[in-house]
Structures are given as C-alpha cells and as structure tokens.
Amino acid sequence: MSVLLAWGKANEGALGLGGSERNSVTCPHQVPHVEGREVQHIDCGGKHTLVCLRDGSVLSCGANDFNQCGRDINLHILKQVERGLKSQKVIQVCTGASHSAVLTQAHEVMTWGSNEKGQLGRGDVSEQASREPKLVKTLAIGCHSVIQVTCGCDHTMVLTNAGLVGVWGSNSYGQLGIGRSASHINHPEFITCLKGIPVAQVAAGGNHSFMLSKSGAIYGWGRNTFGQLGVNDIKDHELPRQCRPMRTQRIKYICCGENHTACLTLDGRVFTFGAGSYGQLGHNSYNNEVLPKQVLELSGSEVSQIACGRGHTLAYVPKTGTLYAFGLGGSGQLGLTQTNNRNSPFAVEGMFTPGSRPDASPSSMQVDSSGPNLRVRSIYAGGDHSFLVAQDAEVCESEDHRVDDPSKQILTLSLGRLEVLRHLQADECPPSEVSDEIIKMFSSPSCLNGSFLLPGDEHFGSSSKKHSVCMSDVREFFQELAKLSNVVIMQHISTCIEQTLIPLLPTAPPDVESLRLYLMLPECHLFEEPKLYSSIICPLAESLLALDKVAQNVFDTWWSSNQPSYFNRLVMIYKSCIEYLLQLPNTSSPYEVKKRQKGLFVSMEILQKLNKVNEAHNQIIAHSKFYVPDLKERVNISEDYISWVQQTQQHHRQVGGVTVQGLHFCNYPFLFDGEAKSVLLQTDAALQMQGLVVRHVSRFLSK
C-alpha cells in the first residue's frame, strides 16, 4: 500500500496533515488517512489538493473558498469527495487556482469550483451548481473520449483519444491558443491550428499552455512575460508557437509552474526556462531564461520524473533514489528543513531505496527502523506544496515520465488492432467499441500521423529530411487489412477517408509531422481500385497538390528517401486512374463528363509532380514506369498535338468517352511511350511540310 508524504505551505490544509497551527512544513511528513489505500494520482492546486485512489475514489483537502474541495468539513485532512463523484470511478485528477477537474473511467470530464472565468466548461452555471462535480456535457454529447486533463490557474485543457486539444476558461493572455476573440470562454473549443499533429501530452502552467508531439516537438502559447514559452522573446502568444531549440532534444515530458517550464528528455536530462527569480530554473542564478537551458547540475544523473509548483521544481533520480528540489522555499516546499530559496538542485533528505533497474545503486535505507524498505513511486508539486508517494520496495516500480502510459495516448493503427477484426464474418456487425475506434482513427489526421512510427528513439527529430515512419509496417498493416472480409468495417474506413479525413486536410499544415498520412494512405488497398478515383484517390492527390510550397517541397525529400517500391506504387495508382478513365464508355451526362475530366487532370498533375521528383533524384524508378501504353489507342495524339501547338482552348475532343476542353496530353510528355512519340514526330513533320509554324518537338524525345 502507499505511504504518502507531504511538505510545504500548511496553514490552509493543503497538505492534509490535520489541524496543525504551523504555516509551513519544511521536511516530508507522512499524511494520515490514506494508510492501507493505494494512491493512483495527485494534483496540487493553488491552495488545495486532490488525491485519486486506485479504487476510483477522490480525496480532497485545503482551501475551499470556491468549494474547490467539493466538500464542506474537516478540510485540513484528506477526506472523500462524495457529492457528485460517489458513483464515478475516477482515473485522473487536476486542479487550478480555485477549480478542480477529474477524468472518469468513462473518459468524461467533471468539474467544480470557481467559474469566474468559465474554467468549468459548463457554461454560465449558478454559484450553487458550480459547487458540485458535474459533467462537461459539450464533450460528452460530442462523443469526445478524453484521455488527459490539465488545469492552469483559470483555464482547463483536455486531450481526446482522437488527438483533439480542447480548451476553455480564461484567455486573458492567449492561454487557450485560439486567438484573442474573447477574454474567456465557458464551453470547450478545439485548437484548430494544431490539427494533424500527433499529440503525446498537454500541460498547463499559470497562464500558459504546452503541447508535446509524439516525436518531441513542443508548442507553447499564452503568457510569456518571463520567457516561459521558450521562444526567445517575452511577448504573449495567442496562437501555438514551436519551441524550436527543443526539437532535436527528444523531449518526453513537460510540466509547468506558474511562470516557468521544465522539460524531461528521453535520456533523463532536464531543461528549464521562464521565470527564475526564485531559483526555480536550477541554473545557479536567479535570472529569467527566454530559451531552454539544461540544468547542468543534474547532467550527471538520469532523471525520470519532474514536477513544478508555483515557484519551485522537483526532479527524481531513480538510480540513487534521490529527490532534488530547487526554487522558492519560503513555505518549506523544497523539503530541505529550511525556508531559503535555492537556485540549484539540492537533495531532499529521505530514506528511500533507489530504483529497481539493474544499474541502480544498492541501499538499505528505511523510513523507520521497523518498517519496510520504501521506494519513491511518484512525485507531485503545485502551489507552494509538494507530495511524494512511496511503496514497499519489493513490489514498487517507480513511475517514469519518459515511458508512455497507454491509457493516456491517442489512438493509433497497429497490427494488433486487426486481431479482433479477423474473426468477424463478412456481414457481421462489429462491436460498437471496435467500430468507434476504427472510425476515429481513419477520420483523424492526428491518429494516422502518430501511427507506425520508427521504434525506440528513431522517430524523434522529424524534419523535412526525415518522416520517421516505418513504411514496412505501414505496408504490412494495409496488406493484412485487405485480407479482412468484414464489409461493415471496410465501408467505415472508406466513408471516413472520403467524407471526413480528406475534406478537412489543411493547405498549410502546422508541421511536417502532420504530413505523414500522405505517405501512408496510398498503401491502403482502396487506392488499388481505380473506380474510387473521384471519391478517394484523386481527392487525396488534390489535397497534396493544394498544399503550400513549403509543405510540397517536403515530399521531394521524403519520397526519394523511401524504398523505390513505395514511390512506384504511387505512380501506378495514378497511372491506373488514367487507364481506367480512358477505357470508360461514352457518356452524355454533363456531371459525369466533368467528373472524369477532373479525374484525368488531377491524375496527370500528381504524376507530373512525381516525375519531376523522379528526375531530380536521378530516377528513383525508371522513367518508363510513367508511360501509359494505352494512350495512343485511346487518344487522338495528332489532334491533341495540333491543339496543343495552336493553344486552341475552345477545341473539343473525345478522350475515353469524355469531351475534354482545354486539356492537352502533350502537357504531360512523360506519359508517352516510344510509339506515341513517333506519332508526334510524324505529325510535327506533316505540319512543317505544310509551312505551319510549330513548336519544336525535341523535348518529347528525351522523355
């Protein structure tokens, strides 16, 4: 079972130590009323604390001026919040300055406390209604399954399993990331400018916010008076800004204080930035930092957990079982037995065994002479107080912020997800949960872009030169998916891609990580069916061609860095569309004519882009792979050439049953094989004999 220790500001009961008259506790003290119970999660607000137990119940203590504790009596000790939560199983708790939020096992958010800035996300609720935990209905009604919740002083952020970042509450510094259209909002809104980025974590500080991507890019917004966004200025930012210096550092976890930020890397280094007036950055100074800076005094240690209070920072090193603290110490929140501020890491005295890893140092320290060896499981900080959860070293595994918690990750595609689908009959209705997840994953750019990443740390540092996708895994997944017989699932996938995913793809993606799906989707077996040219295949090409120049240039490198077979498949997909359209019977339907003409145009345009990339990279595949042999049988090449020469835009001609206006195949000479080019030469010679001035045809001969 858990042993809970607390220290720091005590006069309002946030430590849960009972009716102590002391204003502060300067070293770790064991918290009563949790003996024999297992603590799952803790969050510390400005002056109050919430504790989530493994059984799903929630305990609270501390200041209660806005009823943020969710109960009315014995507020100096941890007691269960029953009103509104008794029937709920809670898996995560979160606290702001004067409001509280919990995440239930049903992945729904409940809030209570102060709603002065709309931070409850429940609209303009009465003071009485705000005193009791209630559902944030907007999220529930929208079927948004929340996996993370975090609170700033007066704002709240959530992450859904579909990769959406929802925000509400105060926006006085732009901390909601939606612009400055309102000083606050009281219902959840989603940050649209981050769409497509595979989100790993969201974190909130006092009045600033952060998002961490799966490949280690971090984006911050909101208050930046002290440089807490790490973007080399002190201007507030109302929209997300990438902290570029951290992109190559393999960041795995972020936490925020009131005006400072700390980041933990995959290899256990700590970077801090923002306000440093209390020493909370740990750089042996009291200076502010507008750019991330490594805490050098921790550089010889591998840190696995970090936590930020209002003005102090904690870091845990499992190898030695040492907890370090630095920053504001006036209320004893550093646990160093004194109330001095510290501007560099100091070890908190405590008798704990080191981590259970093979390289951990031996130790036999105990909390008391008769008790069991204890190991630190998790650390927490907030306001001016700190908490530590320890357990019997024989059974306890220390938490590691560098290891992803599966329950807090967005949905991603994998071979494992196909297991349950393999057993379904062709016409069998899949379980609703399975269908819901499939629909979300194939509707969400974030979910797709977070799928099939290179293993270990290989996917970190994605760039215009590195897409970080394991393409062999992508191909294997879609090959296995194609073997499934269930038509319901296949229809779900097709509908999602056609009606939800592609239409909402932005022309100016926020980051290269949001472009990965353009590499993945062509591996789907649906792209092998040319009859889907107008619903899926060409719309994806249209979306790619509509990307801004910066985004389009990324693919020049990505395509060339892949194995040629992936590039070749892309070429074959759009060649097949052209061949399919050319062999269609005549139609008199204007709608069908227009649809076919558009399909031809888009297919040839994307092939033209692919051909340029192919030539620029010394032929990824043979140029003959671009030839469409049936072209000379289906198209009057001589007529097309004459029209092209004369640029007669009003000229009409039949192409595979389509009356094409202003579409010249001669604009795409790389599609012509030797026989087609021979026809062009003969036509050109005939025109010259007639004394007509024509454009030179030699460029066709080199294609």
N, C-alpha and C positions, 0 to 999 in steps of 0.2 A: 504494500500500500504506500501511498505518497506521504512524504514529510514536506510540509510547506513552510518556507522561511520568508520573512519579510523585514524590511528596514526602510527608513526614510521618514517623511512627514507623517506624524501620528495623531495630531490634535483633532482631526475631523473623522478619524476612524477608518481611513482608507487601508490601513494595514491589517485590520481585523484582529487586533491583539487584545481587544477588550477595553474596559474603561480606564485606560491609562491617562494620567494627567500630563504626561510628557508631551512636549511639542514634537519631539523627534526621537527616533531610534537609530543609533549610529552603527549598529552591527546586527547581523542576521539574528532574528528571534523566531522561534517556532510558533506558527499560527495555530491556535486551538480550533476545535470544532470540525476538523477535517480528518481526524485520526480514523484509520480504518476505511477511508474512502479514497478513490483514485482520481486525482486531478488530471483532466484532459487538456484544458486550455485556460489561460488567464489573460485579461486585458485590463490595463490601468488607465483610467480617465484622469481628468484634471485633479479631482479630489475624491474619486470613488473607484471601486474595484469590482469587477465581475469575475467569478470563477465558474468554469464549466466542468462538471464531473463526468466521469466515464459513463455513468448511468443516464446521462442526458439532462440532469437537473442543473439549475443555476443558483449560485450563491452570490450575495452582494454585501457590500459594506461601504461606509464612508459618507461623504456629503450627500444631502438629499433635498436641496433647495428646490429642485425641479422634479422631484420624485424619480431621479435617475437610478436610484437603487431598486425601484419597483416594489418597495415595501416601506413600512412606517416606523417600526420599533426595533430596539437593540441594534442600532446601525453601526456600533463600534465592533461588532463581531460578525463573522460570516454566517448568514442565515439564508435559507432557501427563498427564492422568489417564486411564490406560488400563484399569485394572481395573474392570470393570462398565460402562464407557462406550465402549469402543473400537468397538463395533458400533452405537452410537447416534449420531444426528445431533441435537445439542443446539442450541436456539434461544434459550434464556434461562438465566441462572444466578442464584442467590440464596444469601445467606449469613446465618447468625445469629451469635451469640456463639461457638458451638463446633459448629455443624452446618451442613450445606450441602444445597442442593437444586438440581435442574436440571429444565428443561422440554424435552422432546424434540419432534422434528418430528411425532411421532405424537400430540402433545398429552397425553403421560403424564408424571407427576412421579416422579423418582427422588431418594432422599435418602440421606445418610450422615453420620457424625459422632456427636456426643453425643446420647443418647436418654434422659437422666436425667429429663426432664420430658415424654417422649412426643413430642418435637418432630419425630421422623422420620415419624410417622404410620403406622408399620408394626407396631404392637403391642409386646409385650414381647420384643423381639429380643435375642439374646445380644450381648455386647460384641464378639465376633468378627464376627458378622453385621452389626453397625452400622458396621463399618469400611469396608464396600464399598458403592458405589452400588447400590441396589435399588429396584424398583418399589413405589410406594404402591398396593398391589393393590386396596384398597377403592374407589379412584377408577376404576381400570381395569375392574374387574368391573362396576361400575355404569354403564359406558359414558359416564363424565363426561369430556368433552373440555375439558381445561384450557387457558386462554389467557393467564393471568397467575399468577405465583407470587411471594410476598414473604415475608421472614422477619423476625421480631423477635428479641430476644435468645434466647428459648427457646420461641418459638411460630412457627407457619407458617400462611399464608393462601393460598388459591387462588381464582381466579375461573374459572368454566366458561363455555363459549360459550352455555349456556342461561341465564346470568345468576345462577347459584347461587354463593354465597360459602361456601367450605369452610374450616374451621379445625381445628387440633389443636396439642397441646403444652401449655405452662404456662398456667394460668388463675388464677395467684395474685393478680392484680389485676383479674380480669374481662376480660382482653385477648382472650378468644375470643368475647365477645359473646353467650354462650349462658346467662348466669346463673352463679351460684356453686355449682352442684350438685356440682362436682368441682374439686380443686386443679389437675388436669391431665387430659387425655385423650390416648390414644395411637393413636386412629384418627380419620379425618376425620368431622366433623359439619358440617351446614349450618345457617347462621343463618336461622331461620325468620321472625323478626320483620322482616326486610328484604324479604320476598317481594313481588315485583311491581315493585320499584324497578329501573329500567333502569340497571345499573351500568356505569360507564365505567372505574373504576380502583379497585384495592385497594392499601393501603400500610400497612406495619407499622413502628413505632418500637421502642424498647427493650422496653417493656411496655404499649404502647398501639397501637391499630389505627384505620384510617380506611377509609371507603368514599366514593367520589365518584360522584354520579349523572350521567347524560348532560346534564341541564340545570343542573348546577353546584351541587346541594345536597350538603353533606358531613356525614357521620355518623361520630362517633368513640366509642370505648369503651376501657375498660381503665384503666391508671394515670393519675391526674390530679393528682398531688401538687403539680405546678408550674403547673397550668393548661394542660397540653399538649393537652387536648381542645377548648379554646376555648369552653367553655360557661358561663363566668363563675362557676365555683366551683373548689374544689380537692379535691372528693370523687372517689374512684374510681367508675367506672360500669361495671357488669357487662353492661349492655344498650346498644345503639347510641343515642346522643343526637345530635340535629341541632345543628350549629353555625349557628344562625340568622343571625347577623350577616353570614355569608358568602353567603347565598342569592342576594343580588342583585349579587354581585361578579363573576359569570361565571367561576368557578374552572374551570381546565382540568387542573391537575396538583397533586398533593400529594406531599411527601416528609417523612420523619420522622427526627429524631435520637433519641438515647437518651431525652431528656426534653423535646424541643421539636419543633415542627411548622412547616413552611413551605408556603405555597400560592402558585401562579402563576396569574394571571388571563389571560383571553383577550387583553387589550391590553398584557400584559407587566409588570404591577405585581406586587410581591411582598408578601405578608402573612406575619407570623410570630407565634408565641405559644408559651407554655410557659416552660421554664427559660431564664433569661437571665444566670445568674451568670458565664458566661464571655464574655458579649457576643454569643452566637450568634444573638440575635434582630436585631441590627443597628440598634437604636434609639438608639444613642449613650448607652446606660446599661447597667447590669448587673442590672436589675430583671427579675423574672418578669412575665409578662403572662397573665392569665386570659381575655382576649378578643383576637381577631385585631387586629393593628395593622400598618398599612402601613409598609414600610421606606422612609422618606421620602427618604433619600439616594440611593435608586435610582429615585425617582419621575420623574426627567428622562430615564431610559433605558428602553428596551423590552427587558426580559429575556426570553430564550427557553428557558433551561434553569436548573434549580436542583438542588442536591444537598445532603444533610445527612449529616455524620459524627456521631460520638458527641456532640461538643460544638461543632462548627463548621458553617458554611454556605457554600456556593459559589453564585454567580449569574453567568451568562454573558450579555453584551450583544453580539449579532451585528453591529449597525450599526458599532460601533467595534472589534470583535474583542477586547473587554476581558473578562477574568475577574476577578470580585470575590470576596473572601473576608473572613469575619469570624467571631469566636468564639474558641474555645480554640486557642492557638498553641504550647503548651509543647513539642510534638514536631515543630514545623515544618510542621504540617498546613495552615497558611494559605498557605504558599509565598511568604512575604514576606521571606525571608532572615533573619528574626529569630524569636524564640520568645515574643514578647509576645502576650497576648490583645488582640483588637481588638473594640470594641463598635459599630463602624460599618464599612461596606464599604470595603475597600482594594483597589486594583488589583494583581493578580499580574503581576509583570514577565515578559513573554514576547513574543517577536517573531512575531506571527501576523497574517495578513491578516483584515480584517473579513469579515462575511458576504457572500454573493453577491447579496443583494437589491439592487434598483435604487437604494434610498436609502442604501446602505452607504457609509461614508467611504472615500476612496482610501487605500491604504497599500502600501508595498513592503517591509515588514519580513520578515526571513527568520530561520530558526533558526541558520543559519550562512551565511557569505558565498558558499559554493559550492552549497548545497542549494537545493531548490525552495521557492517560497513555500508556506507551510503555513497551513491554516485549521483552527480548532477544530471537530471534528465532534461530540464528546460529552464530558461531564464526569461524574465519579463521586466519591463520598465515602463513607466508612464508618469506624467505629472512630476512630483518630487518623491516618488517612492519606487521600490524595486521588490521583485519576488523571485524566488528560486524554488523549483520543485526537485526533490531528491527521492530516490528509491533505493531499496536493497540492491547493493552492487551485484549480487548473484543473479538477479533477474532483470536488472535495469539496463536498457540501451539508451545512451544519451541521444537526444534529438540532434539532427544535423540539418541546418538550414540550407545546405548545399545539395541535399537529397530531395528530389521532388516527392511531395505527398500526392499519391494517385488521386485521392479524393478531392484535391484542390486544382486539378489540371483540366484544361479544356478537352473536349472530345477530339480524338484523332483516329484516323484509319489505321488498321493493322490487320495482319492475317488472323490474329486471334479473334477478331470481331466476326469473322466469317464462320466460325465453328458452329454457332447456333443456327446459322442460315443453311448450312449444308444438309441438315436433317429435315428441312421443310419440303413438302410436296409442291408440285408446280402451282396448284391452285389454293394452297393452304394459306390462311391468313396469319401472318407473323404476330408474335406477342406485341402488344402496344408499345412496350418499353423499347423493344428492338426497332420497331418502325420509327418511333420518335427519334431515336439516336441516329438512325440512318438518314432520316430527313434533315436533321440538324447538321450533320457532318457534310452532306452534299449540298446544303444550302449556305453554308458558312465559309467564306474565304479564309477566315482565321483558322478554322479547324483543318481545312485542306493544307494550308501553308505550314501548319505545325506538324503535319504527318510525314512519316518516312525520313526523318532527319538522320544524318550520319550519326553513328554510335559514339558514346562517350563524349569527349570534348571536341570532336572533329567538326561539329556543326557550328561552333562559336565563331564569331567574327565574319558572319555572312557579308558579302560585298558584291560589287558589280563583277568581280572576278571569281566569286565563289558562291554557288547557290546553296550548298550544304545539304542537298537532297541525295539520298541513296537511291539512285534511279533503278538499280536492280531490284530493290524491294518494291518500288512502285510497280514495275512491270510484273513481278511475281504476284502482287496483290490483285491487279486487274485481270491477270490470266486466270487466277483462281475464282475471282468474282464472275467471270464469263461462264464458268462451268456450272454456276448455280441455276437451278431450274425454276425457282420461285418467281412467277411473273409479277406478283404484287410488289416485291422488293425492287425488281428491275424497273417497274413503272414509277415507283417512288423516286428512284435515282434519276431516271430520265426527266421526270417532271421538275425535280429540284434544280437540276442543271439548267434546264431550258427556261423555267419561269422565275426562279429566284436568284440563282447564283450569277449567271452571265449578265442578265439585265442590270444588276446592281454593281458591277465591277467599275471602279473609278478610272477616269482617264489620267489622273495624276496620283498614282499610289503613294502612300506616305513613306515607303521604304522598300528596299529590294526584297525583304522577307515576304512582302505581300505579293510578289510576282511568281512565287514558286508554283502556284497552281497551273500556270500556263505551260510548265514542263510536265506536270503530272497528268492533266486531263486527257491529252492526246493518247495516253497509254490505255485509256478506258476502251473496252470493246465496242461501245456505242459509236465511237468515231470510225469504226470499220464498216459502218452501214451508211453508204452514200445517200440513201433515201432520207436520212436525217439531216441533209445538208442545210435546210432552211431553219431547222429548229435548234440544232446544237452545233454542228460542225462549223458552218460559216459564221454564226454569231460569235463564237469564240475567236475566230480569226479577225472579225470586225473589231472586237474589243481590243485585241492585241494591236491592231493597226491604228486604233484611236488613241493609244497611249501617247503621252508626251514624249518628246525626243529623248530625254534623259532615260526614261524607262525603256524605250525601244532599244536604245544602244546597249542596255544590259544584256539583252538576249544575244547580241552579236558574239559576246564572250561566252555566255552560258552554253549556247548551242554548240559552239566549237570545242568547248571543254568536255562535253559528253562523248560517250562512245558513238561512233558513226551510225549505229543501228537506230538510235533514238531520233537522230536528225532525219535519217532515211524514212522512218515511219511517218514523220510529219509531212514529208514531201509526198509520200504515197497516199496519205489521207486526202490531200487536196487535189492530187492528180486524179484520184478515183472519183472525186466530185465532178471534175470537168468531164471525164469519160462518161459518167452516169448521165449528166445533163445533156451531153451531145447525142446520146442514143435514145433519148425520150421521144415519143411520137409527137406529132404536131398538136398544138392546142389553140383553141380560139378564145380561151379565157384571158382577158387582159390582166387579171390578177396573177394567173399562173405564168403568163409571159414575163411580167415584171419580176416575179419571184425567181424564175430561172435565170433571167438576165443578171439579177443581183448576185445570185449564187456563182455564176461564171466569173463575174467581175471580182468578187471577193476572193475566190479561189486563186485566180491568176495574180491578184495583188499580193496575197500572202506568199505565193510561190516566187514571185519576183523578189520579195524581201529575202526569202530563204536562199534564192540563187545568188544574190549579192553577198550574203554572208558566206556562202559556199566558195565563191570565187575569191573573196577577201582572205580566206583562211586556207588557201592552197588546195581547194577541193576536198572538203570533208567527205563527200561522196562523189563518184564520177558524174560529170555534167550530163552524161547520157541518161542518168536517173530522172532527169527533169522532162525528158521527151514524152510527148503524148502521141503515140504511133497512129491512133485513130483520127488524128486531127485532119489529115489530108483527105480522109474518106468522108468526114462529117462536115467539113468547112470548105467553101469555095475559096481556096487560098489566093488564086489570081485576083478574084474580085476584092478580097479583103486587102490585098496589097495595093491595088489601084486606088481603092478608097482611102487607104492609109496615106498614100503618097499625096493624093489630092486634098486630104483632110476634109472630105465631104461629110460633115457631121449629120446632114439630113439623109444620108444614104441608108437605105434599109436592106437587110438581107436575112436569110434564114440560117439559123445555127441550131441544129438539133431540135427543130420544131419551134425555136424561139426567134421572133423577129427582133433582131438586135439593132439598136440605134446608137451610133457613136461608139461602138465597142470594137476595137481593132485587135485581132490576134497578133498582128505584126508589132504591137507594142510589147509583146512578150516573146521575143525570138528564141529564148532559151527552151521553149516548149517544142520547137520544130526539130524533127529528126532530119537525116540526110535527104530523104526523098522529098520532104516538104520544102526544104531549102532549094532543092533542084527545081521545083515548080516555081519558086520565087525568082530564080535566075532566068528561067525561060520567059517568065512574064516581064521581067525587067528588060531583057534583050528585045522583046517584041515592042515594048513601049519606046525604047530608044530608036528602033528602026523606023517607028512612026514619027520620029522627030519630037517626041514629048520630053519635056524637062522633068527628070525624076530624081529622087533621092538615091544616093548610092546604096547598093545592097550588100556591100562587102562586110558590114558588121554582122550580118546573119551567118556568114560563112565561118566566122570564128566562134560561133556559139555551139 
